Amino acid sequence: MSEKKSSIRDVAQLAGVSISTVSRVLNDPERAKSIPPEMRERVRQAVEALRYVPNFNARRVFMHRAEEIGLLIPSSRNLGMPIFEDRHLAKLVSGIEAGLEESNYRLLLIFNDERFVERREYLSLIQSQHVDGLIVWGAQSTEEYWREPVAAGLPLVFACTIPGEADAFNHVVNATRQGVEQVLSLLYRNGHRHIVFMPERKLVNWREWKKERFLSLEMQQAVREFRAAHRDLNLEMSPFYFDVAEKLPPELFGRPDSPTAVATYNYNMAEEVYRHLTAIGVRVPEEVELISCYGFVSSRNWISSIEVDDFEMGRRAAGSLLELIENPKLRVRLEIPGTLRLNRTTRPLPGNAP
């Protein structure tokens, strides 16, 4: 025969206090400070004597909290691949787990698909109190609907990318402009004056390519600032020509005015460029240096890259969201700096210091 479970009423009776006092002691440490210490101790002793386990659902109602945060990510169809094949996302999730480790919060995975947007499910998350806040990964600059849940009071932190102007939303992102500046400065110091810059393909709109709209706002600004700073030093850049390696034509190379360096948006693109250049007979790094502006941290990396700590980004995003839940007026504007790692695909040109 199973032993009868004790209730909060039993605890209150044994401790000689009200049920609301027991709830405050167990569920609301801040309000419990107003309760005399000896009374709090009686409650704790009663809990231990009765082996009382608080009811999770009752605690949620009392605290007006779900004690769950959501991680919103693109569906596999929208991402174009199984979601956890994206190594950045896998690292980010591990970081979020670490950020929640000392809290009572659990992580709920939510997919951002057409239904989520069309049915405005982001509002039902608030109304139903299924989550206390949301981390959004994979937001696009064209997504206008995010202002609505923010205005409705949903604590929300964007990780890695931001929908629109950076100052409009709470975010934890990689320091994109700093990374681009590091890459272009390295190539410039190595003597390169004709650099091909390859943007992120999934944002490319070929009708708009001359307007530079397919680069992130931060990357656009970084490229423009660098070009302006070195305009008088005869730096030639071709940042808006190619979004996939196969569009780099063989005839582009082997001439006196050929590009001597290629900078790609991310590490996967750099690997494709390396394979393509090798196939058309261009030697890397002897003839063309190659570097990525955004890569993951891995001991297997062999291409020079700015390595971004996605684990730290996830950890900081989770911590920031917990703070936002407690203090909705908080503003989160964090940039996680990357680290420049030089590997097999870059080298100093003759007569130039590394």
Buried (B, 14 or more C-beta within 10 A) or exposed (E): EEEEEBBBEBBBBBBEBEEEBBBBBBBEEEEBEEBEEEBBEBBEEBBEEBEBEBEEEBBBEBBEBBBBBBBBBBBBEBBEEEBEEBBBBBBBBBBBBBBBEEEEBEBBEBBBBEEBEEEEBBBEBBEEEEBBBBBBBBBBBEBEEBEEBBEEEBBBBBBBBBBBEBEEBBBBBBBBBBBBBBBBBBBBEBBBBBBBBBBBBEBBEEEEBEEBBBBBBBBBBBBEBBBEBBEEEEBEBBBBBBBEBEEBEEEBBEEEEBBBBBBBBBBBBBBBBBEBBEEBEBEBBEBBBBBBBBBBBEEEBEBBBBBBBBBBBBBBBBBBBBBBBEEEEEEBEBBBEBEBBBBEBBBBBEEEEE
